[in-house]
């Protein structure tokens, strides 16, 4: 093989050929032919690694421990630990810290909720968690994960669905971390201890909390850490049945904590549990503080559930001055669209802001998206009622008259709930209506 014409061409051309091969088996075969082939192929083979079974974890651990230069652990840039139920990935955990070029890391729990009652699973899971604690603790001493930019954690506790972020506090101050997504975590008051020293120093630009219990003190401390947070997904608990001894921050307290990032926040997704499934919105008479009026960079706001606090904020002098797109997600079949549309009746349409109020308080708003997200088994054709089409057309024309483009989508939900794990079906959106050309989806008629 050493005399092969292929290996006699310029190294740059060989690298281009290797990069173009998307079949891992072929790359492995090529890497086994000679030292030069290995040096060319292994950086591609180990660049992004997906682990879903215990045997994969064991084989990868064995491969990473073989002594070659450069070490294979140093070649890994993306690691997805998405184990199947019961898959033991413990052999791999001690080696993650040696992945000095790791940029993205995703981790999931290796067992389901039904397994939590088994003591064997609890001992196994606690041993794995101990390895993860050591991994993140090393970061404080300048060891491992120093270049990690994206981290996603979908864990659970040893005996329940939830886990304590306090036990993994170094995650919040990783020196290069720009994007952090965690689910089913408890952010209690004790999480805030010691974080004040890092306020305004971390490079985090995206924070996503999914199905999390969050206290006011913890959220205030966490949102004080980034120098300039640009995107935030504020996902409080909606589906969890476990109830830790942790006080959940109120919407007003969450907004106050978020105001620490008013100078930089560009995109905000806000979950509202109380009004997620109802058709009405209870107005509140006052908005605490200055609301969102100091969020001058905020251009996209998504309300998942019709939040009374945010409706009152958007329809007042506390609205964000430069908002370009407003998205409202409702978990129903669109019955709210059956209400007559006229200048008097707008105030009686639950959950849809009237055009003139949005225009008055959001002068930069150009896009208003309504997303209806019924369960797939309950979904009905959105435009089956002729009157509903007429009402929506008139509503779209009224918004368009104020320079706001109304679009309506349907997001079909299956049997899974957030967080959506590897291999699970996630909701998908289909366009149903566009105001600029009065288009109605024929599939939903």
ZAVEX-580486 format. One line per 8 residues: for each residue x, y, z of C-alpha. Coordinates in steps of 0.02 Angstrom, whole numbers, plus 32768, in hexadecimal, padded with zeros to 4 digits. Layout:
! ZAVEX-580486
X:Y:Z  ...;
END
This chain:
! ZAVEX-580486
8000:8000:8000  8094:8073:801E  80B0:807B:7F62  7FF8:809C:7F3A  7FE0:812B:7EBD  7F5B:8172:7F31  7FD8:8191:7FBC  8054:81E1:7F45;
7FE6:8278:7F22  7FF4:831A:7F83  7FBC:8311:8039  7F40:839F:801D  7EE7:8338:7F97  7EE6:829E:8006  7E98:8305:8092  7E11:8341:801A;
7DEC:828E:7FE7  7DE2:8254:809C  7D6F:82E4:80CA  7CFB:82B5:803B  7CE3:8202:8076  7C46:81F5:80E1  7C4D:8139:80FF  7C9E:8112:81A6;
7CC4:805D:817A  7D26:8091:80DF  7D87:8111:8143  7DB3:808F:81C7  7DF1:8018:8142  7E5A:80A1:80F4  7EA2:80D2:819F  7EDF:801F:81BB;
7F49:801A:811E  7FDF:8080:815A  8017:8108:81D1  7FFA:8195:8154  7F4A:8158:8132  7F27:8151:81EC  7F67:8202:8207  7EF5:823F:817B;
7E58:81DB:81A4  7E4F:81DA:8262  7E32:8296:8277  7D97:8280:820C  7D61:81DD:8260  7D6D:8222:8310  7D35:82D5:82ED  7C7E:82B3:8318;
7C4F:8219:837D  7BA2:81D5:83A6  7B91:8153:8430  7AE9:80FC:8449  7B18:8051:8491  7B87:800F:851A  7BEF:7FAA:849D  7C11:8047:8438;
7C4A:80A0:84D6  7CBE:8011:8503  7D0A:8005:8455  7D23:80C0:844C  7D75:80C0:84F8  7DED:8037:84C1  7E18:8096:8421  7E36:8139:847D;
7EAF:80E7:84F6  7F21:80A4:846E  7FC2:8106:8469  7FD0:8164:83C6  8008:8214:83A0  7FA2:827B:8394  7F37:8222:8414  7E8B:81F4:83D6;
7E38:824B:8469  7E83:82EE:842A  7E2C:82D6:8383  7D7A:82D4:83C8  7D20:837A:83AF  7C69:8345:83BF  7C2F:82BD:8437  7B7B:8281:8442;
7B5A:820C:84D4  7AA8:81D5:84AC  7AA1:8128:84FE  7A13:80AE:84E5  79B7:806F:857C  7A31:8012:85EC  7ACC:803D:8587  7B66:804C:85F5;
7BD3:80DE:85BC  7C39:80E7:865B  7CD9:80AB:8607  7CDA:8145:859B  7CBF:81C8:8623  7D75:81D3:8663  7DB2:81F0:85B1  7D43:8285:8589;
7DB8:82F8:85E9  7E46:82C6:8573  7DE3:8308:84DD  7E3C:83AF:84E0  7DF2:83E7:8439  7D3F:83BC:8469  7CC9:8447:8430  7C1C:83F9:8446;
7BE0:8379:84C6  7B31:832F:84D7  7B01:82B5:8560  7A61:8256:8589  7A2A:81DE:8612  7A3F:8126:85E8  799B:80EC:8635  78E4:8119:863A;
7874:8156:86C6  7831:80A6:86E1  78E0:806E:8714  78F2:80E9:87A5  78AC:8074:8829  7933:7FF1:880E  79C2:8002:888A  7A3E:7FB9:880D;
7A18:8044:8794  7A29:80C7:881C  7AD6:8088:884E  7B0E:807F:879A  7ACC:812D:8772  7B1B:8179:880D  7BC5:812E:87DB  7BB3:817B:872F;
7B82:8223:877A  7C1B:821E:87EA  7C86:820F:874F  7C2D:82A3:8700  7C45:830B:879E  7CFF:82EA:8799  7D03:8317:86E1  7CB7:83C3:86FB;
7D14:83E2:879C  7DB9:83CE:873F  7D8C:8466:86D6  7DA4:84D6:876E  7E59:849E:8773  7E78:84BC:86BB  7E67:8405:8689  7DF6:83C4:85FE;
7D64:8415:85A3  7DBE:84BC:859B  7D85:84D2:84E6  7CD2:8494:84F8  7C5B:850C:84A1  7BB4:84AE:84A0  7B6F:8440:852B  7AC7:83E5:852E;
7A92:837E:85C4  79F3:8318:85CD  7A0B:82BC:8670  79A1:827C:86FE  79BF:825C:87B5  79EB:81B8:8809  7938:819B:8843  78CD:8216:87E1;
78C3:8278:8741  7920:830F:8786  79D6:8333:87B2  7A2F:83BC:8812  7A94:8438:87AD  7AEA:846F:884F  7B4F:83CD:884D  7B94:83FE:87A2;
7BAC:84B8:87BF  7C51:84C3:875B  7BE6:84AC:86BF  7BAB:855F:86D1  7C5B:85A8:86CA  7CAD:8540:8640  7D2B:85BA:85F4  7CF7:85A8:853D;
7C40:8574:854E  7BCD:85D6:84DA  7B31:8568:84D8  7AE5:8509:856B  7A47:849E:8567  7A0D:843F:8600  796A:83E5:8626  7913:839F:86C0;
798D:83FB:8732  796F:844D:87D9  79BC:84FA:87EB  79A8:8516:88A6  79E2:85A6:8913  7A84:854D:893E  7AB9:8555:8888  7AD8:8610:889C;
7B61:85F8:891F  7C08:8632:88D9  7BC6:8666:882D  7BCE:8721:8850  7C8A:871D:8833  7C6B:86EA:877D  7BE3:876A:8757  7BF7:87B8:86AC;
7C8C:874B:867D  7C4E:86B1:861F  7C41:86A9:855F  7B94:8657:8565  7B22:8699:84DA  7A98:8613:84DA  7A42:85CB:8573  79B5:854C:8568;
7959:850A:85FF  78DD:847E:85DA  7864:843C:865E  78CD:8486:86EA  78A3:84B9:879C  78F2:8565:87B5  78F6:85D0:8851  78FE:868D:8846;
79A9:8694:889B  79F5:860F:882A  79B0:865A:8789  79EE:8707:87B9  7A9C:86C2:87D9  7AA2:865B:8738  7A64:86E8:86C9  7AE7:875D:8714;
7B75:86EF:86D4  7B7A:8713:8617  7BCE:87AC:85D2  7B4C:87B7:8548  7AC2:8735:853E  7A6F:8739:8493  79F1:86AA:8499  798E:8665:852B;
7910:85D7:8534  78BA:85EC:85DC  7869:8541:85F0  781C:8527:869B  77CB:8483:86CC  772E:8457:866C  7728:8399:8663  778D:835A:86F9;
772E:830A:8788  77C1:8309:8802  77BE:839B:887B  7863:83C3:88D2  7867:8431:896B  7891:84C8:88FF  782E:8565:88E8  780A:858B:8832;
782D:863E:87FF  7791:869C:87CA  7786:86E5:871A  77A6:8791:8762  7842:8753:87BC  787F:86FC:8720  786B:879B:86BB  78C9:87FE:873F;
795A:8782:8739  795B:8788:867C  7968:8846:867C  7A21:8831:86A7  7A39:8803:85EF  79CC:888E:85A7  7A62:88DD:8551  7A83:8845:84E2;
79EF:87CD:84DC  79B1:87B5:8429  7940:871B:8431  78D1:86E1:84C0  7862:8648:84CF  77EE:864E:8565  778A:85BB:85AA  76EB:85DD:860A;
76A3:8543:8660  7605:8590:86A6  75BF:85C7:85FF  760C:8543:8590  756D:84E1:856E  74E2:855E:858C  7492:85CC:8508  748D:866B:856D;
750C:86E4:85B2  74F2:8739:8659  7534:87E9:864E  759C:8832:86DB  7587:88E9:86FF  763D:8915:871D  76E6:88DF:86DA  7774:88DE:875B;
7800:8959:873E  7822:898D:868C  77ED:88E8:8640  7848:88D0:859A  785A:8984:8565  7915:8983:858A  7931:88E4:8521  7966:894A:848A;
79BA:88B8:8431  7926:8840:8441  78E3:881A:8392  788D:876F:83A6  7818:873C:8433  77C3:8691:843D  7739:8676:84BD  7715:85BD:84D7;
766F:85CD:8531  7612:8672:8536  766C:86C9:85C4  7602:874A:861F  769F:87A6:8656  76E5:87B3:85A8  7641:87E3:8557  7633:8872:85D1;
76E8:88A0:85AE  76D3:889F:84F1  7634:8908:84F8  767F:8992:8561  770B:8A11:8566  7779:8985:85AD  7783:892A:8504  782D:890A:84B2;
784A:899B:8438  789E:893C:83AA  7840:8896:83A6  7834:8855:82F3  77E0:87AA:830A  7761:876D:8389  7736:86B3:8392  76A8:8670:83FD;
7699:85B4:8413  75F0:8571:844B  75D0:84BB:8478  7524:84AB:8428  74CC:8494:8381  74B4:854C:8359  7406:8565:839F  743E:8613:83D1;
7433:863D:8317  7376:8627:8316  7355:86D1:8364  730E:875C:82F5  7389:87E1:82C1  735E:8899:82CC  73A4:8930:8324  732E:891A:83B8;
7340:885F:83CE  73FF:8858:83D1  7403:8864:848D  7397:87C7:8497  740F:8759:8434  746D:86F9:84BA  7527:86E7:849E  753B:874F:83FF;
7578:8803:8411  7513:8881:83AA  7571:88CB:8315  7561:897F:834A  75A9:895C:83F8  763E:88FC:83B2  7660:8987:8337  7652:8A0B:83BD;
76CA:89BC:8439  773A:8958:83C1  7760:89D1:8334  77EA:8963:82EB  7782:88C3:82E7  7777:8878:8238  774F:87BF:8259  76CA:8772:82C7;
76C6:86B3:82C9  763A:864E:8317  7668:8598:8335  75E2:851B:8365  762A:847D:83B1  75A5:83F8:83CC  75CB:8345:83F8  75D1:82E3:8355;
7540:8273:838A  74D4:830C:83AE  7505:8372:8314  7478:83AD:82A3  7480:8407:81FA  74A1:84BC:8225  7439:8503:8195  73A8:8488:8198;
7333:8514:81D0  7315:8594:8145  72ED:861D:81C2  7397:8605:8214  73EE:8626:816E  738B:86C7:8158  73B5:8703:8207  746D:86DB:81F2;
7475:8732:8149  742B:87D0:8194  74A1:87C4:8228  7537:87B1:81B4  7500:8847:814E  74F1:88B1:81E9  759F:8880:8225  75E5:889C:8176;
759A:894B:8177  760C:8972:820A  76A5:8927:81B4  769D:8883:8215  769E:87DE:81B5  7633:875A:8207  7666:86A4:81EC  7613:860C:8237;
7666:8562:8251  7632:84B9:8295  76B3:845B:82FD  7682:83A5:8311  76B4:8353:83B5  76CA:8299:83CD  76D6:8233:846C  777B:827B:84AA;
778F:8310:851C  7826:8383:8533  78B4:8367:853D  78B8:830B:8497  7941:8288:849E  79A4:8233:8416  7932:81D2:83A1  7890:821C:83E6;
7813:8270:8374  780F:832C:838A  777F:83A0:835A  7788:83E3:82AA  7737:847F:8265  76D3:8490:81C5  769E:8539:817D  75E1:8551:817E;
75C6:8608:814E  7626:869D:810C  75D5:8748:810E  763A:879C:8083  75E5:8732:7FFD  7550:86F0:8061  7592:863F:804C  753D:85B1:80AA;
758A:8504:80AD  751D:848E:8045  7557:83FC:80B3  74FE:8448:8149  7458:8468:80F4;
END
